Amino acid sequence: MDLLQAILTSLDDNKANDIVLMDLREIDEAITDFFVICHGTSTTHVGSLSQNLRAEVKEGLGSIPMGNSGHDTGQWIVLDYFDIVVHVFLEETRSLYLLEELWSDATCIPIDKDFLVTAIENNYE
């Protein structure tokens, strides 16, 4: 849960917009436990959200994503931390793909600056 909290804190600290945590653990077809979805206001903002997140998580926890893609365009960057997949969108691109609707069976939790992962921790283990 430390990784999830670090991801959410980094995105919030770096002014990501409309951060949503999607709990996919009850969906048999899900490829991961959680999606974290947010968006930036420009391709520069999207890129910096991703770069800062990777740097802060690596520095704080020593974790690096197993895979990442989308840095070349800055429209949709995906960071795969295995149990947690982070989607950092440009706002227009997020509106086009609507992952929250595609995975509507998931529990969707809007994140604000005061959110603590311990609120869902009992369901994680």
N, C-alpha and C positions, 0 to 999 in steps of 0.2 A: 504494500500500500504506500510505502515511501515513494516509490517511483511515480505512482499516480498523483500523489500530492505534489511532488516536485514539478511534474508536467503542468498541472493546473495552476500552480503558483507562478511558474515562469510565464505562462501565457497571460495570466492576469496582470502580473507586474509589467509586462511589455505591451500592455494595452491591446490585447486581442479583443475582438468584438464578438458578442453573442456566443460565449463558450458554453458548449453542451457536452455533458457526459452521457454516453449511451451504454447502458448495462446490457450486454448481449449474452450473459451467462446462461440464461434460460432458453436460448434459441439453439436448437440442435444443429442447424446448418451454419452457425456462426463460425468464423475463422479465428476469432479472438474473443477475449472476455469483455473488453471495453473499446469503444471508439471515443475519442475526444475530438470534437469538431469545433472549429472557430473560423473567423475570417479577419482579414486585414483590409485596409482601405486602399492599398495600392500594391503593385507587384514588389516594390521596395519594402513595404511594411510586411508583406507575406514572407519574403525572404529573410528579413531580420527576425521575425517571430520564430521561424524555423532555426536559424543559426543560433540565436540566443538560447532557445530551448535545448538544442543539442549540447551547446557549451556548458550551460548551467547544470544539466543533468549529468554530464560527464564529470564535471568538477565536483559536484555534490555527492554523487553516488557511484561514479565510475562506470555508469551504464552508457552504452552507445547503441543506436538503433541497428537492428539486424539488416535492415534495408531502408532505403529512402529514394524518393524519386520526385520529379517535378521542379527541381531547382532551376532548370534551364529556362522555363517560362514564367515561373512565379505565379501561376494561375491556381494551381492545386498541388501542394507539397504534402507527401505522405511520409511519415516516419513510423517504422514498424519496430516496436519494442516487444514483439511477440504476444504478450498478454494484453498489450495496449497498443492500438494503432491510432496515431494522431493525424488528423486531416486539417491542414491549414489552407484555407481557400482565399481567393480574391472574392469579394462579396458577390459580384455578378456570376462567377463560376459556381459558387455555393447555391445560388438561386436556381441555376440551371440543373444541377445534379440532384439536389434535394435528398441527401442521404438520410436525413431524419424521417422522411416519408418512406423511402425505400426500405428502411429497417424499422418500420412503425411498430413491430411487435416488441421492440426493445423498450426498456424503461428509460425515459429521457429525463435527465436532471439538469436544469439550467444552473450554471455555476456563477456565483458572485464572489467578491473578494473575501467573504467570511466563511466560505464553504470549507469544511474539513472532511477528509476522506473517512474519518472515523464514523461518520454518519452512515456509511454503507459497509463498514469493515466487517461486521458480524456476518454478513451475507457472502463475503469474499472467500472465506476459508472453507 
